Amino acid sequence: MAGQGSETFRTMESPLETWLAGARLAEALHVVQLVKAELNRRGVVLSWSVSQVEVEDPCRAGKPRPGA
């Protein structure tokens, strides 16, 4: 049965990855909260956390950093 669940998710993986690549943090957090609420309703506990780290702007990739 675990394999069946993985196959089901695999069909959503690419569209989800595409959406997340362009989503803002608040949008992604809202979706995670909705998923968590639905899983809780079904008796599944989802633990997650968010960490904000410096992410290089793709427009600046390859350009020297100030002070470098």
N, CA, C and O atoms as CSV, one atom per row, in Angstrom:
chain,resi,resn,atom,element,x,y,z
A,1,MET,N,N,0.807,-1.183,0.000
A,1,MET,CA,C,0.000,0.000,0.000
A,1,MET,C,C,0.861,1.262,0.000
A,1,MET,O,O,0.445,2.286,-0.542
A,2,ALA,N,N,2.052,1.208,0.596
A,2,ALA,CA,C,2.933,2.374,0.610
A,2,ALA,C,C,3.345,2.753,-0.804
A,2,ALA,O,O,3.452,3.940,-1.113
A,3,GLY,N,N,3.576,1.784,-1.661
A,3,GLY,CA,C,3.931,2.057,-3.044
A,3,GLY,C,C,2.817,2.762,-3.783
A,3,GLY,O,O,3.071,3.633,-4.614
A,4,GLN,N,N,1.584,2.390,-3.487
A,4,GLN,CA,C,0.437,3.007,-4.138
A,4,GLN,C,C,0.359,4.493,-3.783
A,4,GLN,O,O,0.088,5.323,-4.650
A,5,GLY,N,N,0.588,4.822,-2.545
A,5,GLY,CA,C,0.581,6.225,-2.131
A,5,GLY,C,C,1.670,7.014,-2.833
A,5,GLY,O,O,1.444,8.157,-3.230
A,6,SER,N,N,2.845,6.425,-2.992
A,6,SER,CA,C,3.943,7.097,-3.669
A,6,SER,C,C,3.598,7.355,-5.125
A,6,SER,O,O,3.896,8.427,-5.651
A,7,GLU,N,N,2.976,6.388,-5.780
A,7,GLU,CA,C,2.583,6.559,-7.177
A,7,GLU,C,C,1.548,7.673,-7.309
A,7,GLU,O,O,1.604,8.462,-8.251
A,8,THR,N,N,0.613,7.740,-6.381
A,8,THR,CA,C,-0.400,8.782,-6.415
A,8,THR,C,C,0.248,10.152,-6.297
A,8,THR,O,O,-0.116,11.080,-7.018
A,9,PHE,N,N,1.196,10.277,-5.400
A,9,PHE,CA,C,1.873,11.558,-5.214
A,9,PHE,C,C,2.731,11.914,-6.420
A,9,PHE,O,O,2.845,13.086,-6.777
A,10,ARG,N,N,3.331,10.917,-7.043
A,10,ARG,CA,C,4.229,11.157,-8.172
A,10,ARG,C,C,3.534,11.940,-9.297
A,10,ARG,O,O,4.179,12.734,-9.982
A,11,THR,N,N,2.234,11.723,-9.491
A,11,THR,CA,C,1.521,12.444,-10.548
A,11,THR,C,C,1.367,13.928,-10.201
A,11,THR,O,O,1.207,14.757,-11.097
A,12,MET,N,N,1.415,14.267,-8.915
A,12,MET,CA,C,1.284,15.668,-8.481
A,12,MET,C,C,2.639,16.342,-8.303
A,12,MET,O,O,2.713,17.563,-8.172
A,13,GLU,N,N,3.695,15.564,-8.298
A,13,GLU,CA,C,5.013,16.085,-7.959
A,13,GLU,C,C,5.475,17.212,-8.885
A,13,GLU,O,O,5.925,18.249,-8.398
A,14,SER,N,N,5.379,17.041,-10.180
A,14,SER,CA,C,5.849,18.053,-11.119
A,14,SER,C,C,5.032,19.345,-11.042
A,14,SER,O,O,5.623,20.421,-10.952
A,15,PRO,N,N,3.685,19.280,-11.076
A,15,PRO,CA,C,2.932,20.537,-10.948
A,15,PRO,C,C,3.170,21.230,-9.604
A,15,PRO,O,O,3.222,22.459,-9.539
A,16,LEU,N,N,3.313,20.454,-8.544
A,16,LEU,CA,C,3.570,21.036,-7.234
A,16,LEU,C,C,4.941,21.712,-7.205
A,16,LEU,O,O,5.084,22.813,-6.674
A,17,GLU,N,N,5.932,21.057,-7.771
A,17,GLU,CA,C,7.278,21.624,-7.825
A,17,GLU,C,C,7.279,22.931,-8.619
A,17,GLU,O,O,7.923,23.900,-8.216
A,18,THR,N,N,6.568,22.963,-9.735
A,18,THR,CA,C,6.478,24.169,-10.561
A,18,THR,C,C,5.800,25.291,-9.785
A,18,THR,O,O,6.262,26.432,-9.806
A,19,TRP,N,N,4.703,24.968,-9.098
A,19,TRP,CA,C,3.990,25.987,-8.332
A,19,TRP,C,C,4.870,26.529,-7.209
A,19,TRP,O,O,4.940,27.742,-7.009
A,20,LEU,N,N,5.541,25.641,-6.476
A,20,LEU,CA,C,6.378,26.071,-5.362
A,20,LEU,C,C,7.533,26.951,-5.817
A,20,LEU,O,O,7.938,27.866,-5.099
A,21,ALA,N,N,8.064,26.682,-7.004
A,21,ALA,CA,C,9.180,27.479,-7.513
A,21,ALA,C,C,8.785,28.944,-7.683
A,21,ALA,O,O,9.623,29.832,-7.527
A,22,GLY,N,N,7.522,29.204,-8.000
A,22,GLY,CA,C,7.083,30.571,-8.197
A,22,GLY,C,C,6.265,31.138,-7.056
A,22,GLY,O,O,5.892,32.311,-7.090
A,23,ALA,N,N,5.980,30.337,-6.051
A,23,ALA,CA,C,5.113,30.777,-4.953
A,23,ALA,C,C,5.858,31.676,-3.981
A,23,ALA,O,O,7.069,31.555,-3.794
A,24,ARG,N,N,5.122,32.559,-3.383
A,24,ARG,CA,C,5.661,33.374,-2.297
A,24,ARG,C,C,5.565,32.562,-1.012
A,24,ARG,O,O,4.758,31.638,-0.907
A,25,LEU,N,N,6.392,32.914,-0.039
A,25,LEU,CA,C,6.443,32.179,1.216
A,25,LEU,C,C,5.067,32.103,1.874
A,25,LEU,O,O,4.672,31.039,2.352
A,26,ALA,N,N,4.340,33.203,1.905
A,26,ALA,CA,C,3.019,33.216,2.551
A,26,ALA,C,C,2.051,32.247,1.861
A,26,ALA,O,O,1.258,31.582,2.528
A,27,GLU,N,N,2.116,32.168,0.520
A,27,GLU,CA,C,1.245,31.244,-0.211
A,27,GLU,C,C,1.588,29.794,0.140
A,27,GLU,O,O,0.700,28.976,0.382
A,28,ALA,N,N,2.866,29.493,0.165
A,28,ALA,CA,C,3.305,28.130,0.477
A,28,ALA,C,C,2.909,27.757,1.903
A,28,ALA,O,O,2.454,26.638,2.143
A,29,LEU,N,N,3.074,28.673,2.846
A,29,LEU,CA,C,2.722,28.390,4.237
A,29,LEU,C,C,1.220,28.158,4.379
A,29,LEU,O,O,0.795,27.295,5.147
A,30,HIS,N,N,0.422,28.917,3.647
A,30,HIS,CA,C,-1.025,28.736,3.702
A,30,HIS,C,C,-1.405,27.336,3.210
A,30,HIS,O,O,-2.240,26.672,3.824
A,31,VAL,N,N,-0.811,26.893,2.129
A,31,VAL,CA,C,-1.105,25.558,1.595
A,31,VAL,C,C,-0.679,24.482,2.590
A,31,VAL,O,O,-1.402,23.507,2.797
A,32,VAL,N,N,0.488,24.655,3.206
A,32,VAL,CA,C,0.949,23.670,4.191
A,32,VAL,C,C,-0.017,23.609,5.369
A,32,VAL,O,O,-0.303,22.526,5.880
A,33,GLN,N,N,-0.520,24.756,5.801
A,33,GLN,CA,C,-1.491,24.777,6.911
A,33,GLN,C,C,-2.771,24.040,6.521
A,33,GLN,O,O,-3.331,23.305,7.335
A,34,LEU,N,N,-3.239,24.226,5.286
A,34,LEU,CA,C,-4.430,23.512,4.816
A,34,LEU,C,C,-4.196,22.003,4.780
A,34,LEU,O,O,-5.057,21.224,5.190
A,35,VAL,N,N,-3.038,21.602,4.290
A,35,VAL,CA,C,-2.693,20.174,4.236
A,35,VAL,C,C,-2.613,19.609,5.646
A,35,VAL,O,O,-3.125,18.523,5.918
A,36,LYS,N,N,-1.965,20.354,6.549
A,36,LYS,CA,C,-1.842,19.900,7.934
A,36,LYS,C,C,-3.215,19.714,8.574
A,36,LYS,O,O,-3.449,18.723,9.266
A,37,ALA,N,N,-4.131,20.669,8.343
A,37,ALA,CA,C,-5.476,20.569,8.910
A,37,ALA,C,C,-6.204,19.334,8.374
A,37,ALA,O,O,-6.869,18.627,9.130
A,38,GLU,N,N,-6.077,19.079,7.080
A,38,GLU,CA,C,-6.743,17.904,6.494
A,38,GLU,C,C,-6.139,16.612,7.020
A,38,GLU,O,O,-6.865,15.665,7.324
A,39,LEU,N,N,-4.821,16.565,7.130
A,39,LEU,CA,C,-4.177,15.361,7.674
A,39,LEU,C,C,-4.594,15.149,9.124
A,39,LEU,O,O,-4.868,14.017,9.523
A,40,ASN,N,N,-4.646,16.213,9.921
A,40,ASN,CA,C,-5.092,16.091,11.312
A,40,ASN,C,C,-6.505,15.542,11.383
A,40,ASN,O,O,-6.821,14.714,12.238
A,41,ARG,N,N,-7.360,16.015,10.468
A,41,ARG,CA,C,-8.736,15.525,10.420
A,41,ARG,C,C,-8.766,14.019,10.171
A,41,ARG,O,O,-9.669,13.322,10.634
A,42,ARG,N,N,-7.775,13.527,9.437
A,42,ARG,CA,C,-7.700,12.091,9.116
A,42,ARG,C,C,-6.864,11.308,10.129
A,42,ARG,O,O,-6.643,10.109,9.960
A,43,GLY,N,N,-6.402,11.984,11.176
A,43,GLY,CA,C,-5.651,11.298,12.222
A,43,GLY,C,C,-4.163,11.206,11.974
A,43,GLY,O,O,-3.479,10.411,12.618
A,44,VAL,N,N,-3.645,12.004,11.050
A,44,VAL,CA,C,-2.207,12.006,10.749
A,44,VAL,C,C,-1.622,13.313,11.269
A,44,VAL,O,O,-2.174,14.387,11.032
A,45,VAL,N,N,-0.501,13.215,11.978
A,45,VAL,CA,C,0.144,14.403,12.520
A,45,VAL,C,C,1.300,14.794,11.607
A,45,VAL,O,O,2.175,13.980,11.313
A,46,LEU,N,N,1.295,16.049,11.163
A,46,LEU,CA,C,2.359,16.577,10.317
A,46,LEU,C,C,3.134,17.614,11.111
A,46,LEU,O,O,2.564,18.600,11.580
A,47,SER,N,N,4.428,17.394,11.262
A,47,SER,CA,C,5.295,18.375,11.910
A,47,SER,C,C,6.145,19.024,10.832
A,47,SER,O,O,6.676,18.346,9.952
A,48,TRP,N,N,6.270,20.335,10.906
A,48,TRP,CA,C,7.071,21.036,9.917
A,48,TRP,C,C,7.568,22.334,10.510
A,48,TRP,O,O,7.052,22.807,11.523
A,49,SER,N,N,8.569,22.905,9.877
A,49,SER,CA,C,9.090,24.194,10.313
A,49,SER,C,C,9.578,24.950,9.083
A,49,SER,O,O,9.807,24.373,8.020
A,50,VAL,N,N,9.726,26.235,9.259
A,50,VAL,CA,C,10.201,27.091,8.180
A,50,VAL,C,C,11.443,27.806,8.673
A,50,VAL,O,O,11.481,28.331,9.785
A,51,SER,N,N,12.438,27.814,7.839
A,51,SER,CA,C,13.660,28.515,8.173
A,51,SER,C,C,13.953,29.497,7.049
A,51,SER,O,O,13.990,29.114,5.880
A,52,GLN,N,N,14.157,30.735,7.392
A,52,GLN,CA,C,14.509,31.722,6.382
A,52,GLN,C,C,16.023,31.828,6.333
A,52,GLN,O,O,16.674,32.177,7.318
A,53,VAL,N,N,16.554,31.528,5.190
A,53,VAL,CA,C,17.990,31.624,4.974
A,53,VAL,C,C,18.218,32.533,3.777
A,53,VAL,O,O,17.320,32.746,2.963
A,54,GLU,N,N,19.405,33.054,3.685
A,54,GLU,CA,C,19.715,33.918,2.553
A,54,GLU,C,C,19.743,33.084,1.282
A,54,GLU,O,O,20.499,32.120,1.168
A,55,VAL,N,N,18.916,33.468,0.346
A,55,VAL,CA,C,18.858,32.786,-0.933
A,55,VAL,C,C,19.352,33.753,-1.983
A,55,VAL,O,O,18.901,34.896,-2.059
A,56,GLU,N,N,20.283,33.282,-2.791
A,56,GLU,CA,C,20.846,34.159,-3.814
A,56,GLU,C,C,19.807,34.457,-4.883
A,56,GLU,O,O,19.153,33.550,-5.397
A,57,ASP,N,N,19.664,35.713,-5.207
A,57,ASP,CA,C,18.740,36.153,-6.253
A,57,ASP,C,C,19.245,35.622,-7.595
A,57,ASP,O,O,20.393,35.878,-7.956
A,58,PRO,N,N,18.406,34.882,-8.350
A,58,PRO,CA,C,18.855,34.332,-9.626
A,58,PRO,C,C,19.331,35.415,-10.597
A,58,PRO,O,O,20.156,35.141,-11.469
A,59,CYS,N,N,18.825,36.627,-10.457
A,59,CYS,CA,C,19.244,37.714,-11.343
A,59,CYS,C,C,20.669,38.162,-11.040
A,59,CYS,O,O,21.338,38.744,-11.895
A,60,ARG,N,N,21.129,37.891,-9.825
A,60,ARG,CA,C,22.470,38.304,-9.430
A,60,ARG,C,C,23.464,37.161,-9.487
A,60,ARG,O,O,24.644,37.354,-9.191
A,61,ALA,N,N,23.012,35.980,-9.862
A,61,ALA,CA,C,23.906,34.819,-9.892
A,61,ALA,C,C,25.100,35.090,-10.790
A,61,ALA,O,O,24.957,35.585,-11.908
A,62,GLY,N,N,26.260,34.762,-10.292
A,62,GLY,CA,C,27.475,34.923,-11.075
A,62,GLY,C,C,28.126,36.283,-10.919
A,62,GLY,O,O,29.271,36.457,-11.335
A,63,LYS,N,N,27.434,37.256,-10.333
A,63,LYS,CA,C,28.008,38.576,-10.105
A,63,LYS,C,C,28.719,38.569,-8.755
A,63,LYS,O,O,28.244,37.941,-7.809
A,64,PRO,N,N,29.834,39.250,-8.659
A,64,PRO,CA,C,30.543,39.260,-7.363
A,64,PRO,C,C,29.719,39.961,-6.287
A,64,PRO,O,O,29.023,40.940,-6.554
A,65,ARG,N,N,29.814,39.437,-5.071
A,65,ARG,CA,C,29.121,40.029,-3.935
A,65,ARG,C,C,29.896,41.259,-3.461
A,65,ARG,O,O,31.122,41.309,-3.565
A,66,PRO,N,N,29.179,42.234,-2.948
A,66,PRO,CA,C,29.878,43.416,-2.410
A,66,PRO,C,C,30.830,43.011,-1.297
A,66,PRO,O,O,30.470,42.234,-0.412
A,67,GLY,N,N,32.036,43.537,-1.345
A,67,GLY,CA,C,33.035,43.237,-0.330
A,67,GLY,C,C,33.759,41.935,-0.553
A,67,GLY,O,O,34.610,41.562,0.255
A,68,ALA,N,N,33.450,41.224,-1.631
A,68,ALA,CA,C,34.105,39.938,-1.904
A,68,ALA,C,C,35.353,40.128,-2.711
A,68,ALA,O,O,36.034,39.155,-3.035
